[in-house]
Amino acid sequence: MSSNPSSGAGSEPGAKPKPQSPLRKRGSLQYSTSPVDRRGARHLLTSQHSLPGIPVSLKQTIDLRTSMDGKYKEIAEELFSRSLAERDMLSAPYEFPEDSPIEQLEERRQRLERQISQDVKFEPNILLRAKQELMKTGSATDLEYLKEQSQAFMDLYPKEMEREGEKEFQRVAISGEEKCGVPFTDLLDAAKCVVKALFIREKYIGLSMQSFCRTTASYLEELSDRPLDMGIYEEIPETSVTADLDQTVHPPVSTTHPYENQDPACMPPDIGYGCKMVNGVVHIYTNKDTMENTELELPYPDLQDYINDMNVMMALIINGPVKSFCYRRLQYLSSKFQMHILLNEMKELAAQKKVPHRDFYNIRKVDTHIHAASCMNQKHLLRFIKRAMKKYPGEIVHVERGKGQTLMEVFQTMNLTSFDLSVDTLDMHADRNTFHRFDKFNAKYNPIGESILREIFIKTDNHVQGKYFGHIIKEVMADLEESKYQNVELRLSICGRCRDEWDKLAQWAVKHQVYSNNVRWLVQVPRLFDVYHTKKQLCNFQELLDNIFMPLFEVTIDPARHRELHLFLQHVVGLDSVDDESKPEQHCFNMESPLPVNWTVEDNPPYAYYLYYMYANMAVLNHLRRQRGFNTLVLRPHCGEAGPIHHLVSGFMLSENISHGLLLRKAPVLQYLYYLAQIGIAMSPLSNNSLFLSYHRNPLPEYLSRGLMVSLSTDDPLQFHFTKEPLMEEYSIAAQVWKLSSCDMCELARNSVLMSGFSHKVKSYWLGPHYIKEGQEGNDIRRTNVPDIRVEYRYETMCEELNLITQAIHTEELEAIHTEELEAIHTEELEAIHTEELEAIHTEELEAIHTEELEAIHTEELEAIHTEELEAIHTEELEAIHTEELEAIHTEELEAIHTEELEAIHTEELEAIHTEELAIHTEELAIHT
């Protein structure tokens, strides 16, 4: 995250803004007001930012609205701004008391031993009589009361009532109505937030066909309107107790090598589908020739929903009441476990001693986080290099400027011989200089500081086609098979720079027969797009996604097209995302973020961006592979080792398991959610001690005491370990430093198997045929060496926490129903009491209205009569006026006519006179003439 405060949303008004690239613009993290956490309904996408397909959304019948609804945008932006401005996060002020003095522990242990020695058979009647003596109850009534109290306690755990063979042990219970120590309103708000977060995780985990905790799912079903798909496996029949135990704990071994059958005729047929990447996610079409209107309706994750759910989760983890509630519950879980140890440690130890043959050394352990490039120790690599120099001195292993170099020539350029080499010369062990220096740690992968030796000996794609790396991996596998009880999940890299990386990796594994029953593969994708883009190896981020996922879809559609890859993928269990999490992120993932095809800048996409598009493509791929009957993949990224806290939010939503998880110690809400969801956390204390966190500050013992699903792993034995068995070295140091008991170590080993990617059939042999069941029914101490007491304690504690949360929500619903009923009864009573008053009032109102109507009618009649009289008078006046006007007009007309006639007569007379005068004058002229 950027350390520039002005780039965040919380910059001061007077601060002068700096020019930023479009990708660094902090856009709005808008949370839709429509509930996104409802389950069941599926609809086609309409948003231009969304991915086409069938998104899955949550739907509950319960009301999960909290006080934060409508504020997710502001809260999430504030948290993102804080993580941008303050990369160096301070430790949370949560301190825990140190252990009691040794003398007190020994004294309590001796008292417990004396108490247990008096009662070995754990008879219920004896226990009740002991309680009776302790409480000085001398009557049968008191004894019956004790039985009722015991029955009431068992009612808290209905799923394990009346279980045959249940081991009796001392339990710690809290009585009273308020058991969580916070007000009911805070409890209710926190419970709604926690349940909402669990439903969000269940939605994404179910969509991608990953596994979800069965106990948690059973409680969520009570709050959901549909059953949750928990992917129940077919159980393997349990063998008889009297049978040979060694025949039941070892899975059958195939007589043929899994990479031998490459005959195209034996490959699954081509189904003729087509695939194309659209906006960063691969879409499947039923016709590869015409991909229009033939898209296969596979469920695609919706980008808008993901952004909204991210905002919800970001708001939850910084909510004050929720943080207080989760912190108190975590403290309670720690204290309760300490009480359990004080009361039942000797019983657990006695149960382990009763199991024949089984101990910590011969129970199954899985190294759930280890990189193939560093799975050997320094001495092993040194011996292998020396053997290779003696056995293949003239083999061309490298090409420099078009000229081949032999192995001997490579070392001669370094002025070294096999005799000169030593562990100190290799210089591959992490030291104090690598602390918080991930760049120096990566440089330790180069033997003698030379990258050419790394390419020759610990790369799969080189001039010798990974020959040396394949040989040394097979030697590590041989050591594991010799130990028989240690297994690993090795991580190989796919960078996404070109399309043929998958084929080259599969060809390396098949050609060199790199396989073992003790090994499964994970494929890690380094978050190095910015490096490849700077080197002009990639144009945009979608090209990287295309190189990673398109070969996987092609081999799923037509396995004969990539025969080696099809065989190799049968032993790949998941995907990983790796890189230095402490590197600052210059961009915040939201709806304004560019789509992968438009991501063409040099800035590296943020962690959540990588994880979402890996998850989205993996989800589609899993549905396609499930249709074809192939194995599916899970997402198990490096998460929470360093950097901002929201990496763990993405991991919680999208991942089945994570690696490291150190930052959970700073986020009580997330830690509590990881506990309730039982998300696997592969922790590597020795690795963290050299890179990010001192060993004594590692939170693993706290996580274990609280019940989180944690396991021990080695990470990089080449850099951190010294012995031939690095996993045993990890367990040994942890047991010494943290004083872990044998039961604790066996529990860690059992967790490692549960969270590993080995098949259900293999786990059934290692853990017992009923290992998927809940509580002690799923435990077989003959195989795991974990006492039923410990397993039952974990299960009962989990049920207690889930019951506390779900009951709070149910209590609110019952109170709401009860309140409605009371209101209805009260309303009826009020109506009965005030009926007469209402009728009287109604009568008065009717009379008043009638009186008004009569008065109105009378008034109208009077007005009508008055109006008629006025109209009559007005009419007479108008007629008189009209008559006068007509007479005046007639008179004027007559006068005008008379005047015209007079004028006409006068004119005629004048003309006649004038004519006569003219005639006379004419005659006179004539006479005169």
MARKEKOL-762867 format. One record per residue (C-alpha): residue in three letters; z, y, x. Coordinates in steps of 0.02 Angstrom, whole numbers, plus 50000, padded with zeros to 5 digits. Example, Ala and Ser with C-alpha at 12.3 -4.5 7.8 and 13.67 -1.06 7.14 Angstrom:
BEGIN
ALA503904977550615SER503574994750684
***
This chain:
BEGIN
MET500005000050000SER499645017650057SER501105027450128ASN500375044250075PRO501505051149937SER500175063049875SER499025048749830GLY500235042049701ALA500505047449524GLY502165055549566SER501515069349685GLU502255086549669PRO501285099549568GLY501185111449714ALA500545098749837LYS498785101549899PRO497675086949845LYS496725077749980PRO494945071349956GLN494925053049912SER493585040049889PRO493225034349710LEU494105017949744ARG495715026749788LYS495805035949624ARG497355030549532GLY496715026949359SER497695024449201LEU498565007949177GLN498345008548990TYR499254995548889SER498484992048722THR499624994448574SER498984978348498PRO500074963848552VAL499264954348694ASP500614941348704ARG500174932148546ARG499594914448553GLY498244904148476ALA496854915848421ARG495224915948518HIS493854928748498LEU492264934248583LEU492434948548704THR491714965648665SER492344976748806GLN491074981048939HIS492394977549072SER492834960549000LEU492154943949055PRO491044935248926GLY491694919348852ILE493194913648750PRO494804921948808VAL496464914448760SER497864925748699LEU499684922948657LYS500314922248479GLN502084920548417THR502844921648247ILE504384930148316ASP504624948548348LEU504664951948535ARG504574970848525THR505754979248645SER506274996948686MET504934997748821ASP503454995048705GLY502225009348722LYS502905014348893TYR502085000949000LYS500765012749067GLU502005025649133ILE503205012649201ALA501855002749290GLU501085018349366GLU502785023949427LEU503105007149509PHE501385006549588SER501635024249654ARG503315019549725SER502585004549814LEU501185015449883ALA502385028549947GLU503745016950011ARG503035001550095ASP504634997950189MET505684991650046LEU507544991950067SER508604977050029ALA509424977049859PRO511304980249862TYR511734962849803GLU513034955349917PHE513794938349894PRO515514932749950GLU515614921650101ASP516234903750095SER518084899950084PRO519024895650244ILE518804878050308GLU520634873950283GLN520554877650098LEU518954867650078GLU519704852650167GLU521274853650063ARG520294854049900ARG519204839849960GLN520704828949997ARG521434832449825LEU519784827649745GLU519694811749846ARG521434806649788GLN520984810649608ILE519364800749615SER520184785849699GLN521354784049550ASP519904782049430VAL518364773249496LYS517604766349336PHE517524783049246GLU518124775849081PRO518104788748940ASN519774783148868ILE520614784549037LEU519904802049056LEU520534807148885ARG522264800248921ALA522254809749085LYS521814825648992GLN523174821748867GLU524474820149005LEU523844835649090MET523944846048931LYS525564837548878THR524874832148711GLY525974818748640SER525164814848474ALA523634805848411THR523114821948323ASP522974830848490LEU521974816348560GLU520784817448412TYR520654836148442LEU520124832948621LYS518764821248560GLU518134834648439GLN518104847348579SER517114835248688GLN515894832348546ALA515714851148519PHE515294853248703MET513964839848693ASP513184848948546LEU512624862048671TYR511474849048746PRO510704839748598LYS509304832248700GLU510454822048809MET511714816348677GLU512084797948660ARG511154793848820GLU511524776648886GLY512054775249065GLU512504793649080LYS513594797249231GLU515224805849193PHE515584821049300GLN516584836949289ARG515674850849196VAL516004869349190ALA515804877449019ILE516044895148953SER516914897148785GLY516874911748667GLU515524920948574GLU514904932748711LYS514524921448858CYS513394932648961GLY514544947548987VAL513344960648919PRO513234968848746PHE512224959448618THR510924973248608ASP510604971848796LEU510584952948782LEU509334953648642ASP508204965948733ALA508284955648894ALA507974939348800LYS506424946548718CYS505774952648886VAL506084935948971VAL505284925948830LYS503784937648829ALA503564934949017LEU503694916048998PHE502384916148860ILE501234926348973ARG501384913449111GLU501144898948990LYS499534906848928TYR498734908249100ILE499394891649165GLY498764882549010LEU497074891149021SER496804885049199MET497484867349170GLN498934869249289SER500664861949256PHE502044871049163CYS503884866449163ARG504194854149020THR505984859548985THR505474877748968ALA503964873148863SER505044863348741TYR506124878748710LEU504614890248696GLU503894878648565GLU505354883048452LEU504804901348459SER502934897848445ASP501864894048295ARG500924879948382PRO501384865648500LEU501134868948684ASP500024857248783MET501124850348921GLY499854837748986ILE500864821948961TYR500374808249082GLU500254789849048GLU501824781749111ILE501814767049231PRO502904752349177GLU504514751949274THR504814736749384SER506334725949372VAL507904731049466THR508004714049547ALA506244715149618ASP505904719049799LEU506164737849813ASP504914739849955GLN503534733349842THR503904746449710VAL504074762149817HIS502464760549917PRO500834764349826PRO499444751449848VAL498274755349992SER496404754049966THR495494741650078THR493934752850091HIS493824769950168PRO493564783450034TYR492164791650134GLU491114775850154ASN490284775349983GLN488894788350001ASP487554778849906PRO486674791149787ALA486544777149658CYS488454776449651MET488624795149624PRO488944802249450PRO487314807949367ASP486654825649357ILE487094833449188GLY485734846749203TYR486844861949182GLY486464878649261CYS487694891249332LYS487624909749371MET488934922249425VAL489164936949307ASN490384950949350GLY491294940149476VAL491514924549368VAL490344909449361HIS489584905849190ILE488944888649141TYR487334885649043THR486784869548962ASN484984872049019LYS484714876949200ASP482904882049168THR483224894149026MET484954902149039GLU484754913248887ASN485764908648732THR486304892148811GLU487984897148883LEU489304883548876GLU490844889648782LEU492164887248914PRO493754897848901TYR493614912749016PRO495104923949057ASP494964941448988LEU495084955549115GLN495814968048990ASP497164955848939TYR497594952449120ILE497794970949160ASN498874973349005ASP499954958449048MET500144964949225ASN500774981549155VAL502014972449044MET502674962249190MET502804977449303ALA503814986349170LEU504974971549146ILE505494969849327ILE506134987849338ASN506954988849168GLY508794992849194PRO509644981949061VAL508504967349101LYS508884968849287SER510754969149251PHE510634954149137CYS509604943849260TYR510704948449407ARG512264943149312ARG511464926649264LEU510954923249444GLN512714926949503TYR513384915449369LEU512194901549425SER512784903349605SER514614902849556LYS514364888449437PHE513524878249574GLN514984881549691MET516164875349557HIS515074860049532ILE515134856249717LEU517024858149722LEU517234846349575ASN515864833549603GLU515374833349786MET516324817349821LYS515594808849668GLU513834813249725LEU514194806449897ALA514924790549823ALA513374788149715GLN512254789649869LYS513284776949964LYS513074764149826VAL511174764149844PRO510604750349962HIS509374753950102ARG508964771650044ASP509484787250143PHE508764804050191TYR507654796750327ASN506724784550214ILE506424795250060ARG504754803550031LYS504574821150098VAL503034832050085ASP502654846950197THR501974857950058HIS501444872350170ILE500614868450337HIS498994874350415ALA497834861350489ALA497384872450638SER499204872250694CYS499864855750625MET500164848750800ASN501494854550923GLN501114862851089LYS501414847251193HIS500254837051083LEU498854849851100LEU499124851251287ARG498984832451312PHE497444831651204ILE496584845551303LYS496964836651466ARG496294820151398ALA494714828751337MET494434836751509LYS494554819751591LYS493564810151460TYR492184822651415PRO492004834251567GLY490104834951557GLU489914837151369ILE489124853551315VAL490394861951203HIS489844880051198VAL488254890351207GLU488354907051295ARG486804918251293GLY485674903551256LYS486394892851396GLY487504877851363GLN489204876151447THR490114859951478LEU491964858051450MET492284858051635GLU491244873751660VAL492214882651524PHE493844879751617GLN493054883851785THR492614901151719MET494484903151688ASN494924896451863LEU495954882451784THR496064863751807SER496924850751701PHE498344850651826ASP498634869351805LEU498864868051618SER500604868351543VAL501454873351383ASP501854890151460THR500044892151511LEU499444888851335ASP500624902651273MET500444897951090HIS502274898551037ALA502884913250935ASP504234923651018ARG505204939550987ASN503644949951014THR502824943150857PHE504194949550740HIS503334960850613ARG501754959750719PHE500554948650625ASP499134953550741LYS500054946450891PHE500464930850792ASN498624927950752ALA498234929950937LYS499394915350973TYR498094903750896ASN497034906251053PRO497524894051192ILE497804903451355GLY497304918951257GLU495484913351254SER494604913051086ILE493284901251156LEU494594887451174ARG495124890250994GLU493324888150940ILE493124872151041PHE494744863150998ILE495374869350828LYS493794873850733THR492784862750617ASP491154872350640ASN490644873350824HIS489374866450946VAL490164849050944GLN490344849550752GLY492234849550758LYS492364833450857TYR493934837850955PHE494804845550805GLY494434830050702HIS495154818750837ILE496774828350855ILE496994829150665LYS496794810250659GLU498144808450792VAL499314818950685MET498874807850537ALA499274792350640ASP500994799450680LEU501304802550495GLU500764785050448GLU501934778150580SER503394787950508LYS502824781550335TYR503934793250234GLN503244810250291ASN501724817850206VAL500814834250226GLU499614845550132LEU498494852750266ARG497594869250238LEU495784871550295SER494864888150288ILE493354893550187CYS492964911650229GLY491534914850108ARG490324922150235CYS488914909950193ARG488474896950061ASP488484881650173GLU490314882850229TRP490874869750102ASP489514857550154LYS489914859550339LEU491774856850307ALA491444841250203GLN490224834450331TRP491554836850466ALA492844827050366VAL491634813050319LYS490784811550488HIS492414810250586GLN493294799950449VAL494704812650438TYR495754804750301SER497484797550276ASN498514791850127ASN499884803350193VAL498784818950187ARG498024829750052TRP496984845350079LEU497124863250018VAL495764875950051GLN496344893250102VAL495294908950077PRO495724923050199ARG495754940350122LEU494564947650252PHE493154955150149ASP493344971950238VAL493064963550408TYR491514954050351HIS490814969250262THR491044980050417LYS490084967050518LYS488674967550389GLN488974949250345LEU489274953150160CYS488534966550047ASN489824966249907PHE491344956549849GLN490364946149725GLU489364938949869LEU490984932349944LEU491484924649776ASP489744917349759ASN489864908949930ILE491584901649889PHE491334895149712MET489484891849680PRO489444876149792LEU490944869449695PHE490044871449529GLU488444864149598VAL489304848449664THR490224846449498ILE488584847449401ASP487584836449520PRO488674826749646ALA487154818549726ARG486584835849784HIS488144837449894ARG488714819549926GLU489954823250065LEU490704837749970HIS490944826949815LEU491904814049917PHE492924827350007LEU493424836449847GLN494244820749780HIS495634823849906VAL495734842949888VAL497174847849774GLY497134866749770LEU496634883949832ASP497644895949937SER497484914449975VAL498074919550149ASP498244935050255ASP499534947650312GLU500364953650151SER501174968350241LYS499494977050264PRO499394992750157GLU498314991950001GLN497255007249968HIS496815003249788CYS497724999149628PHE496934985549520ASN496594992149343MET495174993849219GLU494405007749323SER494244996249473PRO492444992049519LEU491774975149468PRO491474963349615VAL489614966949619ASN489994985549636TRP491344983649769THR490324989449919VAL491555000450013GLU492474995650171ASP494194995850090ASN494894978450062PRO495224974049878PRO497064972749833TYR498024956549824ALA497974955649633TYR496074958149636TYR495824943249752LEU497014932349655TYR496284936349484TYR494494932249528MET495014916449621TYR496014911249468ALA494624915549345ASN493324905149435MET494544890949464ALA494964890449278VAL493134888649229LEU492874875749366ASN494364865449307HIS493694864449129LEU492004858849193ARG492764845849310ARG493914839549173GLN492394836849061ARG491614826449198GLY493204816549232PHE493464823949407ASN495094830049482THR495574848149451LEU496254861349570VAL497804872449567LEU498164889649639ARG499534889949773PRO499394906249869HIS500454914050005CYS501504925949903GLY503054936449930GLU503164934850119ALA503044953650142GLY502224968750061PRO502454975749884ILE503404966549750HIS501944965649628HIS501174951649732LEU502514940549656VAL502024946649483SER500244940449509GLY500934924149579PHE502054921849428MET500634924249305LEU499244914349389SER499944901849516GLU500684884549495ASN501664886049659ILE501834899149795SER502254899249980HIS503684909650055GLY504354920049908LEU505564929850018LEU505424945749915LEU506184937249764ARG507864941449839LYS507494959749801ALA506904957049621PRO508244949049510VAL507114948749357LEU505714939649447GLN506924927649530TYR507664923149361LEU505924920749288TYR505424909649434TYR506984899449398LEU506654897649212ALA504824893049242GLN505304881549387ILE503904888149496GLY503824878849661ILE504214889249816ALA503764881749985MET504914890650108SER504764890750298PRO506344898150373LEU505824895450555SER504154903950525ASN504994918450436ASN506254919850576SER504864923750700LEU503854935150588PHE504774944150448LEU506584938950416SER507994932750526TYR508574915050492HIS510324919650434ARG509594931750305ASN508404919050231PRO508744916850044LEU508374898250036PRO510194892650016GLU510424905349876TYR508844899449789LEU509404881449804SER511144884649735ARG510434893949585GLY509224879949545LEU507534887049595MET506204874149636VAL506204876349826SER505634864949966LEU505604865850155SER503954867150248THR503404870250427ASP501964882750407ASP501374882150590PRO502174868750700LEU501074874150845GLN501934891150847PHE503694887350785HIS504214869350822PHE504524858750975THR504694840650920LYS503484827150866GLU504174827950688PRO504174846450642LEU504674843550461MET506234833950513GLU506584847850637GLU506504860350493TYR507724849950389SER508884847450538ILE509054865850579ALA509284870650397ALA510644857550376GLN511564863550530VAL511454882250497TRP511794881950310LYS512904866450307LEU511804857350184SER512474840850120SER511484824750111CYS511264827549925ASP510564845049956MET509294838550081CYS508754824349966GLU508554836849825LEU507434847649934ALA506404832249977ARG506244827349794ASN505694845149751SER504354844249886VAL503614828749806LEU503694836049631MET502774852049680SER501504843349792GLY499724839249744PHE499844820449762SER499264810849609HIS500364805849464LYS500164787649512VAL500774790649689LYS502254801049629SER502724787149509TYR502944775549656TRP503874788349761LEU505034795549627GLY505064782449490PRO503934778149343HIS504844790449227TYR504944805249346ILE504094816849221LYS505534814849097GLU506894827849086GLY508634826149159GLN509304810349238GLU508074799749138GLY506734805849257ASN507744801649413ASP507784785149506ILE509124786049639ARG508424770049717ARG506884780049768THR507464798149784ASN509274795749843VAL509714810749733PRO511254806749625ASP511024807249437ILE512494819249433ARG511504832549528VAL509934830149423GLU510924830649261TYR511854846249317ARG510204855149352TYR509514850049183GLU511054854949083THR511154871749172MET509324875049136CYS509574870648952GLU511084882048945GLU510084896849010LEU508604893648896ASN509774890748749LEU510634907448782ILE508984916648775THR508214907848626GLN509824908348526ALA509924927248548ILE508204928948471HIS508614916548332THR510254925848298GLU509314942048271GLU508134933348150LEU509594925748054GLU510474942348048ALA508904950747984ILE508744937647846HIS510584939047803THR510454957847797GLU508984956947679GLU509934945147564LEU511454956447562GLU510364971447527ALA509544962347382ILE511224957347306HIS511904974947329THR510364982147247GLU510554970947095GLU512374976047076LEU511944994347088GLU510574992146960ALA511794983446840ILE513114996846861HIS511945011646837THR510875004446698GLU511775014046560GLU511765030046660LEU509925028046693GLU509595024546508ALA510605039846454ILE509715050546578HIS508075043446520THR508505047246337GLU508955065146378GLU507365067046473LEU506355060346326GLU507215072246203ALA506925086746319ILE505125082046336HIS504935080346145THR505725097446117GLU504575105246243GLU503085097146161LEU503585103945988GLU503845121246057ALA502185120346143ILE501305115145981HIS502115129445881THR501665141746016GLU499875135846014GLU499745137945825LEU500425155645831GLU499245159845971ALA497795152845872ILE498195163445717HIS498405179045822THR496795175445911GLU495825173945746GLU496495190645683LEU496055199145844GLU494325191645841ALA494035197845659ILE494565215645699HIS493525215345856THR492015209045759GLU492105223345630GLU492225236145767LEU490745228745856GLU489705228545696ALA490095246945660ILE489635251945834HIS488055241645825THR487545249845660GLU487735267445729GLU486745262645882LEU485335255445774GLU485265271145664ALA485205282245815ILE483805272245888HIS482835272345723THR483005291045708GLU482355293745882GLU480885282445848LEU480445291845687GLU480565308545775ALA479435302445911ILE478145296045789HIS478165312645691THR477975322645850GLU476475312545901GLU475665314745732LEU475935333645736GLU475215334745909ALA473695324845855ILE473405336045704HIS473615351645809THR472425345145938GLU471095341345808GLU471285358645732LEU471115366845901GLU469585356845941ALA468785361245772ILE469155379745796HIS468475379145971THR466925370345911GLU466635383345777GLU466885397245902LEU465615389446016ALA464395387745875ILE464625405945825HIS464445411446003THR462885401246022GLU462135409045868GLU462555426245931LEU461705422646094ALA460235416246002ILE460155431545895HIS460335442746042THR459005434146134
***
